[in-house]
Amino acid sequence: MYLHKTIIASACLAAFALSTAKGQAKHEDTEFYTPVPKKVTAAKTNSEAPSDAIILFDGKNLNQWVMTDDRSQPAKWIVADGILTVDKKTGNIETKQSFGNYQLHIEWRVPQNISGTGQLRGNSGLFLASMGKGDLGYELQILDNYDNKTYTNGMAGSIYKQTTPLVNPSKKAGEWQTYDIIWTAPTFKADSSVNTPANVTVLFNGVLVQNNFELKGPTQYVGPAAYRQAHGPLPVKLQAHGDKSEPVSFRNIWLREL
């Protein structure tokens, strides 16, 4: 009986203490005023860059780009009327600067007079992190898929050969399309094994098509993807796909490091 009363008394004291603590709590207890976020001037339109962005292509020149297969060479694609167009004779291009985590905006267009079907219809690629010559890296596919069937993990908005986009918001060939991307680069342990895999979120024409997708490794045309090589920050790459279809064009490319 004594033990029972002791337990009841202890419970009452605990309840009273909790009630008293709640009574003393103030809204200020859960408010903080530092750090103060850096002020950034937002763009007037989605195409324009915010004030803290790195402008990778402003329609004037390719000063921020080099040839992928020989980084000592300036990028040799075609710039005219504010637009960057693939020159397939020269090869892939990539940024001079390397990046880790970032937000990227890019606009692309497949020619209105495009011919071909499947993967031979305005094929290009945005490599979110380039791993050197050729098509090595982590690729977000660019392709005309308004009315063009192909394997779904190789269509526009896919992380190539790894995942299908959640939906297909493709516009008609000849219309400008946009990718807005949040890229979280992979990290590696001292023994070069994966610490945290890469993740990506993609808005395609303002529609969510990749929702924090976890990549299995760099994208591959043949065979399963895997993290086989540790790396740090890497350039962003644009692909000159080796087919005979009409070349893709780009504009308004900007990036914010995160």
C-alpha positions in Angstrom: 0.0 0.0 0.0 2.8 2.4 0.9 4.6 1.6 -2.4 1.4 2.2 -4.3 1.0 5.7 -2.7 4.6 6.5 -3.4 4.1 5.7 -7.2 1.0 7.9 -7.3 2.8 10.7 -5.6 5.7 10.5 -7.9 3.4 10.6 -11.0 1.7 13.6 -9.6 4.9 15.4 -9.0 6.1 14.6 -12.6 2.8 15.9 -14.1 3.1 19.1 -12.0 6.7 19.6 -13.1 5.7 19.2 -16.7 2.8 21.5 -16.4 5.0 24.1 -14.7 7.6 23.8 -17.4 5.0 24.3 -20.1 3.6 27.3 -18.2 7.1 28.9 -18.2 7.8 28.3 -21.9 7.9 31.4 -24.1 7.5 31.7 -27.9 10.9 33.3 -27.9 12.5 30.0 -26.9 12.0 28.6 -30.4 13.0 31.7 -32.4 16.5 32.4 -33.7 17.9 35.4 -35.5 21.2 34.2 -36.9 22.5 33.3 -39.3 20.9 36.0 -41.4 20.3 34.7 -45.0 22.3 36.5 -47.7 20.0 38.8 -49.7 19.6 37.7 -53.4 17.7 39.7 -56.0 15.3 37.4 -57.7 14.9 37.4 -61.4 11.8 38.9 -63.1 11.3 35.8 -65.1 12.4 32.2 -64.8 14.7 32.6 -67.7 16.7 35.4 -66.1 19.3 34.6 -63.5 19.2 35.7 -59.9 21.9 38.1 -58.7 24.1 35.4 -57.2 24.2 33.1 -60.2 27.2 32.2 -62.4 26.2 33.0 -66.0 27.4 30.0 -68.1 25.9 31.2 -71.4 24.4 34.7 -71.9 24.0 34.5 -75.7 27.2 36.3 -76.5 30.2 33.9 -76.2 31.5 30.6 -74.9 34.1 32.1 -72.5 32.9 29.7 -69.7 33.4 26.6 -71.8 36.1 24.3 -73.2 36.3 21.2 -75.4 35.8 18.1 -73.3 38.4 15.9 -75.1 41.0 18.7 -74.9 40.4 21.2 -72.2 43.2 23.4 -73.4 40.9 24.2 -76.4 38.1 26.8 -76.2 34.6 25.5 -77.0 33.9 25.4 -80.7 30.1 25.2 -80.9 28.1 27.8 -82.9 26.9 31.1 -81.2 24.5 33.2 -83.2 21.5 35.4 -82.4 21.9 34.7 -78.7 21.7 31.0 -79.2 24.2 28.2 -78.7 24.0 25.3 -81.2 25.8 22.0 -81.1 28.5 21.5 -83.7 28.7 17.7 -84.0 32.0 17.8 -85.9 33.8 19.1 -82.8 32.6 17.0 -79.9 31.3 17.6 -76.4 31.9 20.8 -74.4 32.1 21.4 -70.7 32.5 24.2 -68.2 35.9 25.6 -67.3 34.9 25.6 -63.7 34.1 22.5 -61.6 31.1 22.4 -59.3 29.8 20.3 -56.3 26.2 20.9 -55.3 24.3 23.4 -57.3 21.0 24.8 -58.8 21.1 24.9 -62.6 18.8 26.4 -65.2 19.1 25.6 -68.9 16.8 26.0 -71.9 17.1 23.8 -74.9 15.3 23.3 -78.3 15.1 20.5 -80.8 14.7 21.9 -84.4 11.2 22.1 -85.7 12.2 20.3 -88.9 13.6 17.3 -86.9 13.6 13.9 -88.6 14.2 10.4 -87.3 12.7 8.4 -84.6 13.6 7.0 -81.2 17.0 8.0 -80.0 17.8 9.6 -83.4 15.5 12.6 -82.9 17.3 15.6 -81.4 19.5 13.6 -79.1 21.8 15.4 -76.7 22.6 15.2 -73.0 23.2 17.4 -70.1 25.9 15.8 -67.9 25.4 17.1 -64.4 29.0 16.1 -63.6 31.4 15.3 -66.4 34.0 12.6 -65.7 36.3 13.3 -68.7 36.4 12.5 -72.3 33.5 11.2 -74.3 30.2 10.5 -72.5 31.5 9.7 -69.1 29.5 11.2 -66.2 26.0 11.7 -64.9 23.6 12.4 -67.7 20.1 14.0 -67.8 18.7 13.1 -71.3 17.7 15.7 -73.9 15.5 14.3 -76.7 12.4 15.1 -78.6 9.7 13.1 -76.8 6.5 15.1 -77.6 5.4 12.3 -79.9 8.3 10.0 -80.2 8.6 6.6 -78.5 11.8 5.2 -77.1 12.9 3.3 -74.0 11.5 5.3 -71.1 14.7 5.5 -69.2 16.3 7.1 -72.2 13.6 9.8 -72.9 13.7 13.5 -72.1 13.7 14.0 -68.4 15.3 10.7 -67.6 18.5 10.0 -65.8 19.9 8.0 -68.6 19.4 4.3 -68.3 18.6 4.6 -64.6 15.1 6.1 -64.2 12.1 7.2 -66.1 10.7 10.7 -65.6 7.6 10.8 -63.4 5.6 12.4 -66.3 6.2 13.6 -69.8 5.8 17.4 -70.1 7.6 17.7 -73.4 6.7 20.5 -75.8 6.6 20.2 -79.6 9.9 20.2 -81.6 10.8 23.8 -82.3 9.6 25.1 -78.9 12.0 26.1 -76.1 12.1 23.7 -73.2 13.5 24.2 -69.7 15.3 22.2 -67.1 15.6 23.5 -63.5 17.9 21.1 -61.6 19.0 20.7 -58.0 22.2 18.5 -58.0 23.7 17.0 -54.8 27.0 15.5 -55.7 28.2 12.2 -54.3 30.7 12.1 -51.5 33.3 9.4 -50.9 35.2 7.9 -47.9 38.9 7.9 -47.5 39.0 4.4 -49.1 37.1 5.7 -52.1 33.9 3.9 -51.3 30.6 5.8 -51.4 29.8 7.9 -48.4 26.6 9.5 -49.8 25.3 8.8 -53.4 24.4 11.6 -55.8 20.8 12.9 -55.7 18.9 15.0 -58.3 15.6 16.9 -58.5 14.5 18.0 -61.9 11.7 20.3 -63.1 11.0 19.9 -66.8 9.1 22.8 -68.2 8.1 23.6 -64.6 6.8 20.1 -63.9 8.6 17.8 -61.4 10.0 14.8 -63.2 12.7 13.6 -60.8 12.0 13.9 -57.1 15.3 13.7 -55.2 16.3 10.6 -57.2 19.3 8.7 -55.8 21.7 7.8 -58.6 23.3 4.4 -58.7 26.5 5.9 -60.1 27.6 7.6 -63.3 25.2 6.8 -66.3 26.2 4.0 -68.7 25.0 3.1 -72.2 25.8 -0.6 -71.6 25.8 -2.4 -68.2 24.6 -1.5 -64.7 25.6 1.8 -63.2 27.9 1.8 -60.1 30.3 4.2 -58.3 33.6 2.9 -59.5 35.8 6.0 -59.0 35.9 8.6 -56.2 35.9 12.2 -57.3 35.3 15.8 -56.1 33.7 18.7 -57.9 33.4 18.3 -61.7 32.4 20.4 -64.8 29.0 20.5 -66.3 29.0 19.0 -69.8 26.8 19.3 -73.0 26.8 16.4 -75.5 27.3 16.5 -79.2 25.6 13.2 -79.9 27.0 11.2 -82.7 23.9 10.7 -84.8 22.8 12.4 -88.1 19.8 14.2 -86.7 19.6 18.0 -86.7 21.6 19.6 -83.8 20.0 20.8 -80.5 20.3 24.5 -79.4 20.6 26.1 -75.9 20.2 29.4 -74.3 20.0 31.1 -70.8 22.3 28.8 -68.9 23.1 29.8 -65.3 24.1 28.1 -62.1 24.0 28.8 -58.4 26.5 27.0 -56.2 24.9 25.5 -53.0 
